[in-house]
Structure formats: C-alpha cells, structure tokens
Amino acid sequence: MEWSTDHVDDSDSWRDKNYKYTGFDVKDFAPTTDISQAFQVVERMREDGWRVYFSNVDGCPVFGGNCGWMAEMQKGDVEGPEATAHSNTLPMAICKAAYKAKTDKA
C-alpha cells in the first residue's frame, strides 16, 4: 500500500499496489496506534518480499531495558537488507521498521 492523492476530490488516501482505493483516508488510517492497521502494513511488507519478525524485549538490557517491542524486517534471504526498530508499542515499532525498510534507512 502507499499514499496517493486522489485528484477527483483532492483528498489523500491509502491505495494498494494496484492503486485500488482501500477504504482508508489519511484521517482514518493510523497504523502507528491501531494494531489491526499495523498488521496491514506487515501484510504489505510480506507481499513485497520482506520477512517480518517482532518480539517483546521489555526488560532486555541489550535494548536499553525499557523499549517494549522490537520489529525487524528483512528482504529476501539472510544476506538481504534489514530494518530494525524499537518502541514502547508494537504498532509503532512495526511502522518505524517499515519506514526504515522502504526508505533505505536500515
């Protein structure tokens, strides 16, 4: 999925990879706070060839001890690019990792 501007009514909307309207407008789509919408991001990343992992790492000293969740996305095989992000909530960790993966900030 990706953001697209609908030139018919000048509103931003979330489109699938074939530019079909998904039913979400910008104001309705909040994957950083809504777990069901965050999993739509996960499914799209998987469709694009990314393997997605996440785990609760709260209390783990390796990750600073208080970050809550880790999301990791890896393209293709073990040697492929990867993006990792941490956050207090799983939806935010997923979105941060997806952003890093899609913008080559991994």
KAZIKA-V366770 format. One record per residue. N is the residue number from 0. BURIAL is 1 if it has 16 or more other C-alpha atoms within 10 Angstrom, else 0. D_FIRST is the distance of its C-alpha to the first C-alpha in whole Angstrom. Layout:
BEGIN
n->{N;N}
burial->{BURIAL;BURIAL}
d_first->{D_FIRST;D_FIRST}
END
This chain:
BEGIN
n->{0;1;2;3;4;5;6;7;8;9;10;11;12;13;14;15;16;17;18;19;20;21;22;23;24;25;26;27;28;29;30;31;32;33;34;35;36;37;38;39;40;41;42;43;44;45;46;47;48;49;50;51;52;53;54;55;56;57;58;59;60;61;62;63;64;65;66;67;68;69;70;71;72;73;74;75;76;77;78;79;80;81;82;83;84;85;86;87;88;89;90;91;92;93;94;95;96;97;98;99;100;101;102;103;104;105}
burial->{1;0;0;1;0;0;0;0;0;0;0;0;1;1;1;0;0;0;0;0;0;0;0;0;1;0;0;0;0;1;1;1;0;0;1;0;1;1;1;0;1;1;1;1;1;0;0;0;0;1;1;1;0;1;0;1;1;1;0;0;0;0;0;0;0;0;1;1;1;1;1;1;1;1;1;0;0;0;0;0;0;1;1;1;1;1;1;0;1;1;1;1;1;1;1;1;1;1;1;1;1;0;0;0;0;1}
d_first->{0;4;7;9;13;14;18;19;20;19;16;13;10;7;5;4;5;9;8;9;10;9;12;11;12;13;16;15;12;13;12;15;17;16;16;15;12;12;12;9;8;10;10;6;9;11;10;10;13;14;16;16;19;20;24;26;28;30;34;33;35;33;30;32;33;31;28;27;24;22;19;19;16;18;17;19;23;25;25;22;20;19;18;20;20;22;23;25;22;19;16;17;18;15;13;15;15;12;12;15;14;11;14;17;19;20}
END
